[in-house]
Amino acid sequence: MRTLPRWRQISDDLLRRLQDGEFVDGFPGELALSERYEVSRGTIRQALAPLREQGIVGGGRGRPSYVINTSRTSGFGPMYSLREAITARGGTESSHVLAQRLVTSKEVATALDLDLDTPFVQVTRVRTADGTPFALDRLWIIASIARPLLEADLTETSVYGVLRSRCDVEFDAGVEYTRSVPASAGIAARLEVAEGTPLLTIRRKSCLAGRPVELRDTCAAGDRVTLTHVFGDASAVLGCGGSNGKPIEIPWD
């Protein structure tokens, strides 16, 4: 059995330590890690790359690292911030808010098996990375737990971050369905793609304490988004596929 490269050994060790809750008070900097493992800072950056790629650690060159998700079990929405994933790579994420209002919807209530007159906070946004639109996002969260969202500035703020900080709410279960659909004229215009372009569509139903509370639809341009899902103890495969932890393209033919 071949010996793993030093950066990979460090990456695996950091993952185990993260999952054991060792860094709850803050993640160490590159210099501290370099001294701890007696390697160069370049090797530490290489070790952190797959953790950042998988959305477990945020930050980047010139910026302190921080923990995004350390769960040993299947990651779920609020534990993984799209905004943090983009900014961790040095990008800029922002949103153009199209709707931010209190509504009722028989369709949404039916989808969540709630009373048909249940009020929801609805938010619809075009998400951009470095100025390029990559996703159209709309969500409905029951108003009884999400009213502060109506007053929040969501142009550069995570919805789930607002729920945590202002509502003391973090969803604890849910399900997502992903499929591909052609872009309608309206969505194509919002995402600046040609009508009929294949889009990744994600429907998420979220729960809090066993109660359905959120329905979320996301349409994303497939050539601008990579969906990553970490499940179980990923130390055996984290970072596989190249010296920088990024996947290797393998032709089908």
JOGIHU-V418250 format. One record per residue. OMEGA is omega in whole degrees, 0 to 359 (999 if undefined). Layout:
OMEGA + OMEGA
This chain:
185 + 180 + 179 + 176 + 186 + 181 + 180 + 177 + 180 + 179 + 179 + 180 + 178 + 178 + 179 + 180 + 177 + 182 + 176 + 177 + 185 + 187 + 182 + 182 + 179 + 182 + 183 + 178 + 183 + 181 + 179 + 178 + 178 + 179 + 181 + 184 + 178 + 177 + 180 + 177 + 176 + 178 + 178 + 178 + 179 + 179 + 181 + 185 + 180 + 177 + 176 + 180 + 182 + 178 + 180 + 178 + 175 + 182 + 182 + 183 + 180 + 180 + 181 + 177 + 178 + 183 + 175 + 187 + 179 + 186 + 173 + 182 + 183 + 178 + 179 + 186 + 187 + 179 + 183 + 184 + 177 + 180 + 180 + 180 + 181 + 182 + 178 + 180 + 178 + 181 + 178 + 180 + 175 + 182 + 170 + 186 + 179 + 180 + 179 + 194 + 177 + 184 + 163 + 181 + 179 + 182 + 180 + 179 + 178 + 180 + 181 + 180 + 178 + 175 + 187 + 180 + 179 + 177 + 180 + 163 + 179 + 176 + 175 + 184 + 165 + 181 + 180 + 173 + 184 + 176 + 181 + 179 + 179 + 182 + 170 + 191 + 173 + 182 + 175 + 178 + 183 + 188 + 183 + 179 + 191 + 183 + 178 + 177 + 183 + 183 + 185 + 172 + 186 + 181 + 181 + 184 + 176 + 175 + 182 + 175 + 177 + 179 + 179 + 189 + 185 + 184 + 184 + 183 + 171 + 183 + 186 + 178 + 178 + 180 + 177 + 176 + 181 + 175 + 180 + 177 + 176 + 181 + 173 + 182 + 182 + 180 + 179 + 179 + 180 + 183 + 178 + 175 + 179 + 175 + 182 + 178 + 179 + 178 + 169 + 177 + 183 + 173 + 181 + 170 + 185 + 181 + 174 + 181 + 176 + 182 + 178 + 185 + 184 + 168 + 183 + 175 + 177 + 172 + 184 + 176 + 188 + 181 + 182 + 186 + 170 + 178 + 179 + 178 + 179 + 179 + 180 + 177 + 189 + 185 + 182 + 184 + 182 + 179 + 177 + 171 + 177 + 184 + 181 + 177 + 180 + 183 + 177 + 177 + 179 + 182 + 180 + 183 + 999
